[in-house]
């Protein structure tokens, strides 16, 4: 069960990275699907994602660099 949860978290993280590289301007199905996938991870998955992905650091650095919406 733990392996499955980690695999789902890793898949979500990869999908989010691809979406972020594509730019924040792309709104619609991709972001809706990502939000849905995130919710389905559940509390343990959320914890693993934020602990392991460092997504907050990466997003903050993009804002600081002025790249958030390019």
N, C-alpha and C positions, 0 to 999 in steps of 0.2 A: 504493500500500500504506500509506504514512504517513497519507494522508487517511482511509482506512478505519479505521485504528487510532484516530486522533483522534476520528472520528465515534463509534466504539464507546465510547471513554472518556467523551465528552460525554454520550452516552445513559445510560451507567451512572451518571454523576454526577447527572444529572437525576432518574433513578429513585431513587437514594439520598436525594436531597434531599426528594423526595415522601414516602419512607418515614420519614425523620427528622421531618418536619413532622407526620406522622400519629401520632407517638409511638412510643416504644420498647416499649410493652406489646404491640403487635401482633406476635406471634411466629407463625411457620408458613411457609406457602408463599412469601409475599412476601420474607421474610428469607432463606429457603433459595434462592430464585431469584437474589436479589442476590448471595449468596455464590458461587453457581455462575457468574454473569455476571462477577464479579470475577476468579475463577480463570481464566476463559477469556480475560481481557484479556492475560495473560502478563506477563512481567517488564517489557517496554518499556511496556506499557499501565499497569502498576502505577506505574512511575516517573512517567509523564505524569500519572496521576491524582493522586498525592500531591504532585507538584510544582505542578500548576495549580489544584487544587480547594481547597486550604487546609482540607481536611476535619478535620485534626487540631486546628487552631485553633478551628474551629467547634464541634466536639464538646467540647473542653476548656472553652470558654466556656459551653456549656450546662450542664456539670457544675458549674461555679463559680456559675452563676446558679440552680442547683437545678431546672433544667428538664429534666434528662436523662430522667426517667421520667414526665413528665406527658403 
